[in-house]
Amino acid sequence: MKRRRLCPHCGREVLRNAAFCPYCGFDLTKTICEGCLKKVDLSLDTCPYCGTRLRKEVIVPAVLNSLDDERYKVVEVKDGYTVLREENITLEKYKPVSLEDFFYTSQGIFYDLIFVDDEQRIPVLLPAYPIYSLKEYWDILKNGEKLRLVFEVANKVLRHSKLYFASSGILFDANGRLIVNVSEVEKDGYLSSVTWLKEFYRSLEAEPDSFFYNLINSKEFEEKQSVSDLVNFLYASFAEYAPCDIKSFGMTSQGLVRGHNEDNYVMVEFARQSFDGLAPTHTKVGLYIVSDGMGGHRGGEEASRLIVKVISEEILSYLSKDHVFFDLAPVIKRAIMRANVVVFQKNAGAKTEREKMGATVAGLLVFGEEIWYFNVGDSSVMLYDGKSLLKVSVDDVMFSNKKALTQAVGVIESTKLNPHISKYRIEKELGFLLCSDGLTDLVKFSEIEDALKEDDVKSATQRLMSLALSRGGIDNVTIIMGKVRRNKLF
């Protein structure tokens, strides 16, 4: 096996007896300190300038109690690997030539080779510390990081599908690089790449009712006979996974007294698919807005129509972009302010105060595993977590002789408008309801809670509407009801 001498400055191979690098002129009795990048003598243990240890601490993916090699010394034997320290710094390293070597080279952790005997060669690796067992590494990852790991390992095995992988001793370094023994030939304790990949996934902890658990225990998963087929199956399956499922229903009525309906609402649901360069993502999006208009003649109806149109267009335009930031509060606020400007400018041409128009707004945005809710005025947003109903919107009202709004969209300058915007993380299942005050003025809070307990959102919404109308229907009534159920990934 060829050993080669590399210049520590330019990385090119040089002759064994050369005093200087013929390419860059570097003095080959020295090396470069990784801490301060200064030239230091090869004979030193630590850098005299910054104190960085020059003799590297490396590992081999095997248990070695002793080692007959003048370059390395056994420091500590761990579970599945051995820590070594360089005894003598040398510019000579073994050149990677086999498929096994290139498996580690592709991850950037190949450092050298040692020979235990005439037959057994073991790679010397330079990982990022600390080193984790598979369980330890999996436990510290969040869901998104776990998803990336699933595909990182799949793609790594796909690129090296001709190798056999050790069935035990799977490790990861601090940068998530896979450390496992590999072999070009089949031998005891090693599995074919597709069999190893299946076993690897089955060793990852996932809750019994999760998407990943059902996937790796499916008949289709077991039937895959090649790494490429298995990887394609994973991509197709995860492309269909969504963090949550949504069901909703909405309706409006002018009531039994008003001559026309000044309420407007919008409901938009779609799947947002993207690819982050490694793993597919499939995000369910739901946008729901209720607006209760006010103003002379048909001004209120026009105001509420404009408000739901402008706000929904602004938010959906942002969500259609490739790169979306998860803090959506600025996006929602910008949309409300834009709607305020549109209506406020229309009011500039009004001859009397009676001709001016405006509207309340209440909205809810489901995005991935979170719900964003917002409001201006007294239209309501309510959430039901399975235990209790909570009104999360803020009523902008003042009571004197009668109820009066303290702010609404379109009637004041944007600098004075203060939208209420918050978010809620979906844990399991969440019910929501948006409505104009035509419902809340006539239907009790407990009756709304009972409706949200029902599974059929359409019939529950219709029942609430019937209650409001049976009690006089003195105002326009608009209701949007929905349920969001979170799907477990792992």
LINSULLIN-V411280 format. One record per backbone hydrogen bond with DSSP energy under -0.5 kcal/mol. NH is the residue of the N-H (numbers start at 1). CO is the residue of the C=O. If there is no record, write none. Layout:
nh:co
NH:CO
NH:CO
//
This chain:
nh:co
4:93
5:14
6:4
6:91
7:12
11:7
14:5
18:15
21:26
25:21
28:19
28:26
30:27
31:40
33:38
37:33
40:31
42:29
44:41
47:52
51:47
54:45
55:45
56:54
58:56
58:84
59:125
60:82
61:123
62:60
64:62
69:67
72:69
73:85
75:83
76:83
78:76
78:81
80:78
82:60
83:76
84:58
85:73
86:56
87:71
88:71
93:4
95:2
102:98
103:99
104:100
105:101
106:102
107:104
108:104
108:105
109:104
110:104
111:124
112:124
114:122
116:114
116:120
117:120
121:119
122:114
124:112
125:59
125:123
126:109
127:125
129:127
132:172
134:170
137:133
138:134
139:135
140:136
141:137
141:138
146:142
147:143
148:144
149:145
150:146
151:147
152:148
153:149
154:150
155:151
156:152
157:153
158:154
159:155
160:156
161:158
163:160
164:183
165:191
166:181
167:189
171:179
172:132
173:177
174:128
176:173
179:171
180:178
183:164
190:187
191:165
193:163
196:192
197:193
198:194
199:195
200:196
201:197
202:198
203:199
203:200
204:201
207:490
210:207
211:488
212:489
214:210
215:211
216:212
217:213
218:215
222:218
223:219
224:220
224:221
230:226
231:227
232:228
233:229
234:230
235:231
236:232
237:233
238:234
239:235
240:236
240:237
241:237
241:238
243:282
245:485
247:483
249:481
251:479
253:477
256:473
257:473
258:254
262:260
264:291
266:289
268:287
270:285
272:270
272:283
273:271
274:281
276:279
281:274
283:272
285:270
286:366
287:268
288:364
289:266
290:362
291:264
293:262
293:291
294:358
296:354
296:356
299:296
300:295
302:298
303:299
304:300
305:301
306:302
307:303
308:304
309:305
310:306
311:307
312:308
313:309
314:310
315:311
316:312
317:313
318:314
319:315
320:316
321:318
324:322
328:326
332:328
333:329
334:330
335:331
336:332
337:333
338:334
339:335
340:336
341:337
342:338
343:339
344:340
345:341
346:342
347:343
348:344
348:345
349:346
350:347
355:352
356:353
358:294
359:409
360:292
361:376
362:290
363:374
364:288
365:372
366:286
367:365
367:370
368:284
370:367
371:424
372:365
373:422
374:363
375:420
376:361
380:435
382:433
383:390
384:431
385:388
390:383
392:381
392:390
393:381
395:393
396:377
396:394
397:395
398:404
400:398
400:402
404:398
406:396
407:396
409:359
411:408
416:413
417:413
417:414
420:375
421:419
422:373
424:371
426:369
427:425
430:484
431:384
432:482
433:382
434:480
435:380
436:478
439:436
440:436
441:437
442:439
443:439
448:444
449:445
450:446
451:447
452:448
453:449
454:450
454:451
457:455
460:456
461:457
462:458
463:459
464:460
465:461
466:462
467:463
468:464
469:465
470:466
471:467
472:469
473:468
477:253
479:251
480:434
481:249
482:432
483:247
484:430
485:245
486:428
486:484
487:243
//
